[in-house]
Amino acid sequence: MKTSVVIVGGGPSGLLLSQLLHTKGIESIVLERKTKEYVLGRIRAGVLETGLVKLMEEAGCAERLHAEGFVHDGTQIAFGEEFFRVDFTALTGTPVVVYGQTEVTRDLYEARERAGGVIDYDVENVVIHDVDTSNPFVTYSVDGEERRIDCDFVAGCDGFHGVSRKTIPADVRKEYEKAYPFGWLGVLSETPPVHEELIYANSERGFALCSMRNEQLSRYYIQCSLSDDPDDWSDEDFWKELKLRIPSHYAEQLVTGPAIEKSIAPLRSFVTEPMRWGRLFLCGDAAHIVPPTGAKGLNTAASDVHYLYNGLKEFYLDGSESGIDAYSENALRRVWKAERFSWWFSSLMHRYPDQTPFDLRIQTAELAFLGSNEAAQKAMAENYVGLPY
């Protein structure tokens, strides 16, 4: 087989890139190591920056997003019994949209299938060859059958544990990482959200987040120990702890119910440089990971897709290599700003085991300053809704 771009990874970033390239007549083949049902079964956050929404529009995949997504003009920040609102739209002119990552992925799958896009599922033994030459190719197997695709470029959208990043020689790439000393215990419940906007809460018992998927599906998180197991937490214990971490004004309104999904996610920051080696380009979690505080994971992957899609478009339609040559530099510039914001917001909202009484007073003072200072709120809002590409 031969195609223009092999995309390793059939998650939202790989599918979005494939669909965008299709709109310009550029062929691609997507390789996914799991089944479509498995990918759609993964529970992920769903706060979308305007940049991602515009990419979905350009890809012709935003109809359901606009019909079912919830436009959020702001968010609630709580500490102890105090809380305040950061008004994104008033401060920046831009809202965010709450629309589940699973639904984004579903919309992209449907678009690729309507267009006759090639997606190989259950692939194994993926090896990326000769990307440091002008004739790269990818080999893999499906049900024991060996296959090969010759291509012009390879886009590595296969996540942190995929083969793409490891294809770049160890003496070429440099990795930066910060592990956080806690995780998030997340619960999905078929209950109405406690508030129409997200609530980020800092309490003496630890962080909490009240989020939602739709009017009858809520997603809640509490900071927990990395040694915890989801089975350690009964539904009753979770709801009791969540109520203790949010202002009583909200706790009294909280509707509880059985957890239909419960999991613990560790938090870390990770970046690898460069994001391009020869004709291989890394996108999304293959190149960087952010803590979920501030919902930058999917959105940062989307900004990678923006830069790579436009670079490839220039290459095929205009014969220019300037976009692909600048890809790593452009993508990393925005990645590091997102990493900074996620680190800052995580540091502001969580309790750390080594915090001194002085540290805790400073954290409270910073929250109070954010609540009373418009310039500080504007800086936060600009980062939360998404810096320009």
C-alpha positions in Angstrom: 0.0 0.0 0.0 1.0 3.6 -0.5 -0.5 6.8 0.9 0.6 10.4 1.6 0.5 10.3 5.4 0.4 7.4 7.8 -1.2 8.3 11.0 -0.3 6.1 13.9 -3.1 6.3 16.5 -6.9 6.4 16.0 -7.8 8.7 18.8 -9.3 12.2 18.4 -6.0 13.9 17.3 -5.2 11.2 14.6 -8.8 11.2 13.4 -9.0 15.0 13.3 -5.7 15.2 11.3 -6.9 12.6 8.9 -10.3 14.3 8.3 -8.7 17.8 7.9 -6.2 16.4 5.3 -9.2 14.7 3.5 -10.9 18.1 3.1 -7.8 19.2 1.0 -7.6 16.0 -1.0 -4.6 14.7 0.9 -4.7 10.9 1.5 -4.0 9.2 4.8 -4.3 5.9 6.5 -5.0 5.6 10.2 -3.6 2.7 12.3 -5.2 1.9 15.6 -4.0 -0.8 18.0 -7.5 -1.2 19.7 -11.0 -1.6 18.4 -13.3 1.3 17.6 -15.5 0.2 20.5 -12.6 0.3 22.9 -11.6 3.8 21.8 -15.1 5.1 22.2 -15.3 3.5 25.6 -12.5 5.6 27.1 -13.8 8.3 29.5 -12.1 11.6 29.0 -12.7 15.3 29.8 -14.6 17.5 27.4 -13.8 21.2 27.8 -13.1 22.4 24.3 -11.2 25.6 23.4 -12.5 27.7 20.6 -9.5 26.7 18.5 -10.5 23.0 18.6 -14.2 24.0 17.9 -13.0 25.8 14.8 -10.9 22.9 13.6 -14.0 20.6 14.0 -15.9 23.1 11.9 -13.2 23.1 9.2 -13.3 19.3 9.3 -17.0 19.3 8.7 -17.7 17.6 12.1 -19.2 20.3 14.3 -22.9 19.9 13.7 -23.7 17.8 16.7 -21.1 19.7 18.8 -23.0 22.9 18.3 -26.4 21.2 18.8 -25.5 19.3 22.0 -22.5 21.1 23.5 -22.8 23.5 26.4 -21.3 26.9 26.0 -19.7 28.0 29.3 -19.0 31.7 29.7 -17.1 31.2 33.0 -16.1 29.0 35.9 -16.5 28.9 39.7 -13.4 28.9 41.9 -13.9 28.0 45.6 -11.6 27.9 48.6 -13.1 27.0 51.9 -16.5 28.5 52.1 -15.6 31.3 49.8 -16.1 31.3 46.0 -16.0 33.6 43.1 -16.6 33.5 39.3 -14.1 34.0 36.5 -16.1 35.4 33.5 -14.3 34.1 30.4 -16.5 35.9 27.9 -16.5 39.3 29.7 -12.7 39.1 30.1 -11.6 37.7 26.8 -14.7 37.7 24.5 -14.4 33.9 24.2 -16.2 31.0 26.0 -15.4 27.3 26.1 -17.7 24.5 25.1 -18.4 21.4 27.3 -18.7 18.4 24.9 -17.3 15.0 25.8 -14.1 13.9 24.2 -15.8 10.6 23.5 -18.4 12.5 21.4 -15.7 14.4 19.6 -14.1 11.0 18.7 -17.5 9.6 17.6 -18.2 12.5 15.3 -14.7 12.1 13.7 -15.1 8.4 13.2 -18.5 8.9 11.5 -16.9 11.6 9.2 -14.0 9.3 8.2 -16.4 6.4 7.5 -18.7 8.6 5.4 -15.6 9.7 3.4 -14.4 6.2 2.9 -11.3 6.8 5.0 -9.0 3.9 5.7 -8.7 2.9 9.4 -7.0 -0.3 10.3 -8.0 -1.6 13.8 -6.3 -4.1 16.1 -2.9 -3.5 14.6 0.1 -5.0 16.2 3.9 -4.8 15.8 3.9 -1.3 14.3 7.4 -0.3 13.2 8.2 3.1 11.7 11.1 2.9 9.2 13.4 5.3 7.4 11.8 8.5 8.5 15.2 10.1 8.3 15.1 9.6 4.6 12.8 10.7 1.8 11.2 7.3 1.6 9.7 6.3 5.0 7.4 3.3 5.4 5.5 1.6 8.2 5.1 -2.1 8.8 2.5 -3.8 11.1 0.3 -6.8 11.4 -3.4 -7.5 11.6 -4.6 -11.0 12.6 -1.1 -12.3 11.9 -1.0 -10.8 8.4 2.1 -8.6 7.7 1.4 -5.3 6.0 3.5 -2.4 4.7 2.6 1.2 3.8 4.9 3.4 1.9 4.3 7.1 2.5 5.6 10.6 2.4 5.2 11.4 6.1 4.3 9.7 9.4 2.2 11.4 12.1 2.6 9.9 15.6 -0.7 10.3 17.4 -0.4 7.1 19.4 0.0 8.5 22.9 2.6 8.3 25.6 3.0 4.5 25.4 3.1 4.3 21.5 5.9 3.6 19.2 6.3 7.0 17.6 8.2 8.9 20.2 10.5 5.9 20.8 11.3 5.9 17.1 13.2 9.1 17.6 16.7 8.1 18.8 17.4 8.6 22.5 20.4 10.8 21.8 18.2 13.1 19.7 15.2 13.7 22.0 15.3 15.3 25.4 12.5 14.7 27.9 11.2 16.9 30.7 8.9 15.5 33.4 7.3 16.4 36.7 5.3 13.8 38.7 2.7 15.1 41.1 2.4 13.4 44.6 -1.4 12.7 44.3 -4.0 11.5 41.8 -7.6 12.2 40.9 -10.4 9.9 41.9 -13.1 10.4 39.3 -16.7 9.3 39.4 -19.3 9.4 36.6 -22.9 9.4 37.7 -26.3 9.8 36.0 -27.2 12.8 38.1 -27.8 16.5 37.2 -24.7 18.7 37.6 -24.5 20.6 40.9 -24.0 23.8 38.9 -24.3 25.0 35.4 -20.6 25.8 35.3 -17.5 23.9 36.4 -16.5 24.3 40.1 -12.8 24.1 41.0 -12.4 23.8 44.8 -9.4 24.1 47.1 -10.1 22.8 50.6 -8.0 21.8 53.6 -9.0 18.2 52.7 -7.7 18.5 49.1 -8.8 19.5 45.7 -12.3 18.8 44.2 -13.8 19.4 40.8 -17.5 19.4 39.8 -18.0 18.9 36.1 -20.6 17.5 33.7 -21.2 15.7 30.4 -24.8 16.8 29.9 -27.9 17.7 31.9 -28.2 14.3 33.4 -24.6 13.1 33.5 -22.1 14.5 35.9 -18.4 14.0 36.4 -16.8 14.6 39.8 -13.2 14.4 41.0 -11.4 14.5 44.3 -7.7 14.6 45.0 -6.5 11.3 46.5 -3.4 9.3 47.4 -1.5 7.6 44.6 -1.7 4.4 46.7 -5.5 4.4 46.7 -7.6 2.0 44.7 -11.0 2.9 43.3 -12.4 -0.1 45.2 -11.2 1.5 48.4 -13.9 4.1 47.9 -17.6 3.3 48.3 -20.1 5.5 46.6 -21.2 6.8 50.0 -17.6 7.6 51.0 -17.0 9.5 47.8 -20.1 11.7 48.0 -19.4 12.4 51.7 -15.8 13.5 50.9 -16.8 15.6 47.9 -19.4 17.5 50.0 -16.7 18.3 52.6 -14.5 19.8 49.9 -16.9 22.2 48.3 -18.7 25.2 49.9 -21.8 24.2 51.8 -23.8 26.3 49.4 -23.1 23.8 46.7 -22.9 20.7 48.9 -26.6 21.2 49.9 -27.6 21.2 46.3 -25.6 18.1 45.2 -27.6 15.2 43.9 -25.9 11.9 44.5 -26.4 8.5 42.8 -24.6 5.3 41.9 -21.3 5.6 40.2 -21.4 4.2 36.7 -17.7 4.6 36.3 -14.9 5.1 38.9 -11.2 5.4 38.3 -8.0 7.0 39.6 -5.7 9.0 37.3 -2.1 10.1 38.3 -1.1 13.6 37.5 2.1 14.5 35.7 3.7 17.0 33.3 5.8 15.7 30.4 7.3 17.2 27.3 9.7 15.7 24.7 11.7 17.8 22.3 11.9 17.9 19.4 8.4 17.0 18.1 9.8 16.3 14.6 12.5 13.9 13.4 12.9 13.7 9.6 9.5 12.9 8.2 8.0 11.8 11.6 5.9 14.3 13.5 4.6 13.8 17.1 1.2 15.0 18.1 -0.6 15.1 21.4 0.2 12.6 24.2 3.0 11.1 22.1 4.9 14.4 22.7 3.4 15.9 25.9 1.1 15.3 28.9 -0.4 17.9 31.2 -2.3 17.5 34.5 -6.0 17.5 33.9 -6.4 20.8 35.9 -7.5 23.3 33.3 -8.4 20.7 30.6 -5.5 21.2 28.3 -4.8 17.7 27.2 -7.1 17.3 24.2 -6.8 21.0 23.4 -3.0 21.0 23.2 -3.2 17.9 21.0 -5.6 19.9 18.7 -3.1 22.8 18.5 -0.4 20.3 17.3 -2.9 19.1 14.7 -3.4 22.7 13.6 0.3 23.3 13.0 0.9 19.9 11.3 -2.2 20.1 9.1 -1.4 23.6 7.9 2.3 22.6 7.3 1.2 19.5 5.3 -1.3 21.5 3.4 1.4 24.0 2.4 3.6 21.2 1.3 1.1 19.4 -0.9 -0.9 22.4 -2.2 1.8 25.1 -2.4 5.1 23.1 -2.6 6.4 24.9 0.5 8.2 23.1 3.3 8.2 26.1 5.6 5.3 24.9 7.7 6.6 21.4 8.3 10.1 22.8 9.0 8.6 25.1 11.7 6.2 22.5 13.1 8.2 21.5 16.2 9.2 25.0 17.1 5.6 26.3 16.7 4.0 23.4 18.5 6.4 23.5 21.4 6.1 27.2 21.9 2.4 26.7 22.7 2.8 23.4 24.5 5.1 25.0 27.1 2.6 27.8 27.7 -0.1 25.2 28.3 2.2 23.2 30.6 2.9 26.4 32.6 -0.8 27.1 33.0 -1.6 23.5 34.0 1.3 23.5 36.5 0.2 26.9 37.9 -3.5 26.0 38.3 -2.6 22.6 39.8 -0.2 24.3 42.3 -3.0 26.8 43.2 -5.8 24.3 43.8 -4.2 21.2 45.3 -2.8 20.4 48.7 0.8 19.0 48.6 2.2 16.8 51.3 5.3 19.0 51.8 3.4 22.3 52.1 4.4 24.4 55.2 2.0 26.7 57.0 3.6 29.6 55.1 3.0 27.8 51.8 -0.7 27.4 52.7 -1.1 31.0 53.7 0.5 32.1 50.3 -1.9 29.7 48.4 -4.9 31.3 50.2 -3.6 34.8 49.5 -3.1 34.0 45.9 -6.7 32.7 45.6 -8.0 35.8 47.4 -6.0 37.9 45.0 -7.3 36.1 42.0 -10.8 36.6 43.3 -10.4 40.3 43.7 -8.1 41.3 40.8 -9.5 41.7 37.3 -6.0 41.6 35.7 -5.2 38.3 37.4 -8.6 36.9 36.3 -8.0 38.0 32.7 -4.7 36.3 32.6 -6.3 33.1 33.9 -9.2 33.4 31.5 -6.9 33.9 28.5 -5.1 30.7 29.3 -8.2 28.7 30.1 -10.1 29.5 26.9 -6.9 28.9 24.9 -4.1 31.0 23.7 -4.1 31.8 20.0 -2.4 29.4 17.6 
